[in-house]
Amino acid sequence: MYLFSASYTLSDLDLAILNRRFCPQLELPVVLGVVDEQGRSPFLSYNAGITLRWKDFPFNRVVYTNFESGIGLSYNEHVLAIERERHMRRDRSHLKFYWPIQLMLAHPKFRQHQLAVFIHHQSGGHVFDVGGSNLIGIGYRHVFRERRHD
């Protein structure tokens, strides 16, 4: 699966929890996936959701770090082959819940260029069907609004 994503920052939050200040970002990610199972023609996977992205870690002067997770919906043009194999006797839905989990790392002086390690989870959540799939990957993320803070 090849993933292409774009995200819009809705808000920079300012939260106080147990006398600590947290400033996560509320974001709207949209992810287009091209699924190539090498046994049939490639098809599309559409994903959208809402996420929180934490980026105020105490060690950011050494390794600039972001962590992002959230929830959304996913629609695949075809049921994934791995799901058909694992759940042969169950009906499979094209619509799934989407649960993105990402860890981004960057050099503190070049925060806009990030290495992303991610889990792209799609699941029926006992609503659309039972079961799902995980894609674990690595990629590049460019964040236009990231700046170096001294």
BELVEN-V562326 format. One record per residue. N is the residue number from 1. RES is the residue in three letters. D_CENTER is the distance of its C-alpha to the mean C-alpha in Angstrom with 1 decimal. Layout:
N;RES;D_CENTER
N;RES;D_CENTER
This chain:
1;MET;13.5
2;TYR;12.9
3;LEU;9.8
4;PHE;10.6
5;SER;8.6
6;ALA;10.4
7;SER;10.0
8;TYR;13.1
9;THR;14.1
10;LEU;16.2
11;SER;17.8
12;ASP;18.5
13;LEU;19.4
14;ASP;22.3
15;LEU;22.6
16;ALA;25.4
17;ILE;25.1
18;LEU;28.1
19;ASN;29.5
20;ARG;26.3
21;ARG;24.5
22;PHE;20.7
23;CYS;19.2
24;PRO;15.5
25;GLN;14.1
26;LEU;13.2
27;GLU;10.9
28;LEU;10.4
29;PRO;7.6
30;VAL;9.0
31;VAL;8.0
32;LEU;11.2
33;GLY;11.6
34;VAL;15.1
35;VAL;16.1
36;ASP;19.1
37;GLU;20.7
38;GLN;23.9
39;GLY;26.0
40;ARG;25.6
41;SER;24.7
42;PRO;21.0
43;PHE;19.3
44;LEU;16.4
45;SER;13.3
46;TYR;12.3
47;ASN;9.2
48;ALA;9.2
49;GLY;8.8
50;ILE;9.7
51;THR;8.3
52;LEU;10.5
53;ARG;10.4
54;TRP;13.4
55;LYS;15.3
56;ASP;18.8
57;PHE;19.5
58;PRO;23.2
59;PHE;22.8
60;ASN;21.2
61;ARG;24.6
62;VAL;24.3
63;VAL;20.6
64;TYR;18.4
65;THR;15.3
66;ASN;12.2
67;PHE;10.0
68;GLU;7.2
69;SER;6.6
70;GLY;7.6
71;ILE;8.8
72;GLY;9.7
73;LEU;11.5
74;SER;11.4
75;TYR;14.7
76;ASN;15.9
77;GLU;19.3
78;HIS;20.5
79;VAL;19.9
80;LEU;18.3
81;ALA;21.3
82;ILE;19.9
83;GLU;19.9
84;ARG;23.4
85;GLU;24.6
86;ARG;23.4
87;HIS;24.5
88;MET;27.6
89;ARG;29.5
90;ARG;26.9
91;ASP;25.9
92;ARG;22.4
93;SER;20.5
94;HIS;18.6
95;LEU;16.8
96;LYS;14.2
97;PHE;12.1
98;TYR;8.3
99;TRP;6.7
100;PRO;3.1
101;ILE;4.9
102;GLN;5.6
103;LEU;9.3
104;MET;10.9
105;LEU;14.6
106;ALA;17.3
107;HIS;21.1
108;PRO;22.3
109;LYS;24.3
110;PHE;21.6
111;ARG;18.6
112;GLN;17.4
113;HIS;16.9
114;GLN;14.1
115;LEU;13.3
116;ALA;9.7
117;VAL;9.5
118;PHE;6.5
119;ILE;6.7
120;HIS;5.7
121;HIS;8.2
122;GLN;10.5
123;SER;13.7
124;GLY;16.8
125;GLY;17.2
126;HIS;21.0
127;VAL;20.9
128;PHE;20.2
129;ASP;21.1
130;VAL;21.0
131;GLY;18.6
132;GLY;15.5
133;SER;13.7
134;ASN;11.2
135;LEU;10.3
136;ILE;10.4
137;GLY;10.4
138;ILE;11.3
139;GLY;11.3
140;TYR;12.7
141;ARG;11.4
142;HIS;14.3
143;VAL;14.4
144;PHE;17.6
145;ARG;18.5
146;GLU;18.3
147;ARG;21.8
148;ARG;23.7
149;HIS;25.3
150;ASP;28.5
